[in-house]
């Protein structure tokens, strides 16, 4: 079975109240449908970072996110993960607000995940970032997970 690192945005879309925004509503529906039909095909993991991010914000939303997150094994953030995150952050020239995004990729890489599932299309599931990440992984002899959205990983 393939391994899949679930980034925080997936859990957020899964449990969010229905949105009036068309894009958000579509992502919610895709995420829910994927969760219902595809989750048995993978070994899921989150990280301590996902737990921390799920714990921020509105109290009711936090309870819903943590309710899902606590059912998924959480990977520890090691010293190696932190060093790898610094490498990704620096070499990909990410903005400061994307520091945790580099850590998500580093954790998934360190633990040799097959996929990193996210709706963060600004800094993660972004063709420019993925291209930079491919160059970095080639230069550093790393195998990074395939970064994708639920829409891209549906097994028809």
N, C-alpha and C positions, 0 to 999 in steps of 0.2 A: 504494500500500500504506500502511496506517495505521501510525503509530509508537507504540511501546509501551515505557515505562520500567519495567524490572523492579526492584522493591524487594527488599531482602535476604531477606525472609521467604519469597519464592517460591523462591529458590535453596535456602534452608535446608530447606524442605519437600520439595523435589525430590530432595535427596540424603540426607535423614535416614534413620537406621535405622528400620524399622517400629515404630510406636508402639503401646502397649497402651491408650492413651487414645483413646476412641471419636472425639472431635472431631478430635484430631490425626491419627489414622489416616485419617479421612474426608478431611481436607484434603490429606494426602499423596497419596491415591488420586486426588482431583480434580486436583491439581497435576500429577501424573505423566500422567494421561489427557489433560489440556489440553496439556501440553508435547508429547506424542506426536501429537496430532491437530490442534492449532491453530497451532503456532509458525510454520509456513510462511506464514501469512496476514499476518504483521506484520514490520516492521523493528524489531528489538529493540535496546534500549540499556540500559546500567547507568550508574553514575557512579563516580568515584573514591571516593565515600563507600561505595557498595556493596562495592567491593573492600576497603576498610578494614574494614568490618563483617564481611565473609566471612573475614577473616584473624584473627579473634579466636576464642579458645576451644580446644577439643580439637584436637590436631594432625591426627588422622585426618579429623575433620569438616572442618577447614580445607582439607585437600588436596582433598576431594570438592567443597566449595563453590567453591574457586578453579579447579578443573578445569572447572566449568561456566562460571564468571564470565569466565575468560580468553578464552572463545570469543565473547563479546558485546562490541561496541564500548563503551568507557567514555567518558562525557562529563566534561569538565573542570569543576571547581568554580570559577566566575569570581567576581569582586568583585560583579557584579550578582546572582548566585545568592545570595551571602551576605546582601546587602542585602534581597533579596526574602524570604529565610528569616526575617530579623529582623522584617519586616513581618507575615508570616503568624504567626510565633510570638507576637508581641505582640498583634496584633488578634484572634487566635483564642483568646487567653488559655490557651495550652497550658501544661502543667506542664513544669518544667525537664527531666525525663527524655524529653520529646518534642521537644527542640530539633533533634535529627537528623531527626526525622520532618518538621518544617517545612522542613528543607534538602532532603529528597527531593522534596517538592512544589515547592519553588522551582526546583530543577534541572529537573524535568520541565516546569514552566511556562516557564522561561527558554528552553529548547530546543524549545518548542512541540510537546511530545509530545501525541498524541491520547489516550493512556491511561496511567495509573499503576497497575500491577498489584501487589497486595499482599495478604497475609493479616493485616496489622496492623489489626485491627478495633477496637482500643482508641483509636488516635489518627489513623488515616488513613481506612480504609474504615468510617467511623463517621458515621451520619446527622447527628449534632449538629455534628461537625467540618465535614462537607461543606457543611452549611447555612451555617455561619460563613464558610467559604471562598468560597461563592457570593456572599455579601454583600460580602466583601473584594474579590473580583474585579470585581464590579459597580462598587463605589466607586472602585477604582483603575484601571478600564478594562483589566483583565487577562483573558486567556483561560487558564483552568487546565485541565489534563487531566481526563478522567473517571477518577475513582478507583474501582477495582473489584477484586473477587477473581476468580480463574480461573473460579469457578462462574458468575459473572455475565457473562462475556465469551465463553462457548461459543457458537460459530456453528452452530446446528442446521440 
